[in-house]
């Protein structure tokens, strides 16, 4: 009995010790595991938040790269960037950045078009000293105005990169909002950094904001996102901001902070939680384990006691019958886990372990088989061609895409060397070099020329890598390739479109400027002259308007073909380009170094062009004759000013136009002086309205008894330095520039105000005022409303306002003219047909127009006394007016003889120097007061 007890206690004491120690070990282990699990959960939450930002970064970065490329391409379309003096913007003087000839300061079309197309914001900077200044931007200030004349923050990484001539991509705060941005330096022709391009997209932070706000780690834990300045951007909604910020900065003991960085942004994600809560959770989970361990220990102790009491130690570790059954099932292939357990180091335990290992081995084999099936599926369905060779480059296998691309069947390819079926046809030594390189690098990739089974060449992108065994010895080569012919053709087409005109396939302006630069450089180096011929088709707009743009395009294509053909094989180097519309340029190189001889050579080419382009054209079903005006400018002194050369050739072309077209003219500096003068006049004309430099003069109109009927209002420009400028010096310029519209509106308003002033006096209340109306003003959509508003605003009798219209203007669009005149007549406005007899007078349209008066042109009145033809014309006009019940007034009456003759042929209204010159309103009022008293 003593031996039994001793044996029992020899087994029971260790068991009791283990049973007593197990709960404490389990508690410690469970608490540790729970802490690790909670931290892993915090890590996972932080990484999830980071991944949200990373996905946003990847998506927006691709869009920013596309926007930058588009911004640069649109900028290049205007011309090369350069600095041309200085300009003032927002009270800051900065370098004047230009693209080609286009000033970029406050030119927002580039950045606005880009944002309309792909969204985001865009900016063009100019470098001013060490600063980068925004000169064209759609980035807005807080007050929603454009942020022009503001500088790039010198403390940013973007500024540091641009200062070193490098690009920058990253997240930048703009108005406390994160933007994914890209900055690229801008270089002039000398390679100097003169500015920068910027594109940016505001990051939509709603998803990450909501994710952070809804993040809760344990009960008191929280998450937050901080920027590069450790400023809290977002935080969990259940924790006050001040508490979260204080805990992060103080980081007290007893709190765990998990941090994940976002390198591209400089942001970081922090997940924090109190360790006390984590331990409490671990301890709570441990109570179940303690109870379970006590119960199991008790059961185990009972079993052990029962086993020892019987003094039977079963070496099998279980029921022998059960052990035999398990072995039989394993032999029959049944390896399913039936939940059986056995003591360690027993036969039963070994059998169960063996079954487990067999089950795991079979599962591993099944998984490997599935991977092989997946690999085979990828191999079979890949769009890229794949071939596998042995170490000697004999093909062992190919996929269907290989057969589709090359045209070779699988049977034809197997066992052959790749070079025998057209691979890398452009380099016979390619595969020998591949084997040598693979010994070191293990792979090769690049572009090559392949032949398909029909002998047709195609461009291929090839990836080759070596497969090695455990001893690092090469056993196979795998080659992946794709046909990139269409992709390369598309790239070539894009490049062609960038430098060539799509209609004529001639060089475009960008290519011309590039060629001019090289030609100038060559001219400076060799001393030989060159020339630029600027061609403009005569009356091309008429062709477009009459026969349509399709026929116009045919003419442009044939002109391009003739130019190319007639200049081919000549004694001079000639290059043809189309600038746009009907404008072509021919650049001549290697002319004589003597200016006169160079001019003669250029003239010979120009005459040849004139002769060639004067031949008739067959445009679809139309035979058409076209001429061309040519302006010529020699390189001469322009070697450092390509833009001036093009400008001077253009000016010379307009000289040819003024000389009657179908001719050629060389640039005349006097013409440049006239153009500069005209440009100065245009600038001053734009200021004249604001500075109230215009004044109306009035010329009296009288009846047969010399009684005043009214006056014609004539505009005069009282210039502070040039004095009085007559209308014929600026009206045509005003019409060309569109300034005639505000000037005409001012004349209308001033005339109505004067009628109102006369209406208040009994002696002058019936006097009329006639004003001249230009075609551009008359055909405005709102002209009727404009006149009606002026009449109502001044409260005048509308029948006292007479609008003078010319015949040529009325004929521009007779139907629209009738509609407008009828609408004005319904208001009460009257009309006078000015300069009657000098145009294409026709009773057919005259009788349709609601006219009040015909005004005989002064050219017929001037010689009416001595010229019977003029007299007959005037008599006819008066008779026609009488038959149509229209008034007649003769202008330009300067002598008493002219008036008496006009009276005899029944003209009863007159205007001219005989009755008074155009005078100011004060002088006219004084004259009227004296004559009407």
Beta strands, then each sheet from edge to edge (+ up, - down):
strand 1: 81-89
strand 2: 92-99
strand 3: 102-103
strand 4: 121-128
strand 5: 131-137
strand 6: 168-174
strand 7: 177-187
strand 8: 193-202
strand 9: 222-226
strand 10: 232-235
strand 11: 255-262
strand 12: 267-274
strand 13: 385-390
strand 14: 395-398
strand 15: 443-451
strand 16: 457-468
strand 17: 474-483
strand 18: 529-537
strand 19: 573-580
strand 20: 583-591
strand 21: 617-619
strand 22: 622-624
strand 23: 628-634
strand 24: 664-666
strand 25: 694-703
strand 26: 708-719
strand 27: 723-725
strand 28: 768-772
strand 29: 801-806
strand 30: 830-836
strand 31: 853-856
strand 32: 887-891
strand 33: 909-911
sheet 1: 1+ 2- 3+
sheet 2: 5+ 4- 8+ 7- 6+
sheet 3: 10+ 9- 12+ 11-
sheet 4: 14+ 13- 17+ 16- 15+
sheet 5: 19+ 20- 18+ 23- 24-
sheet 6: 21+ 22-
sheet 7: 27+ 26- 25+ 33- 32- 31- 30- 29- 28-
end
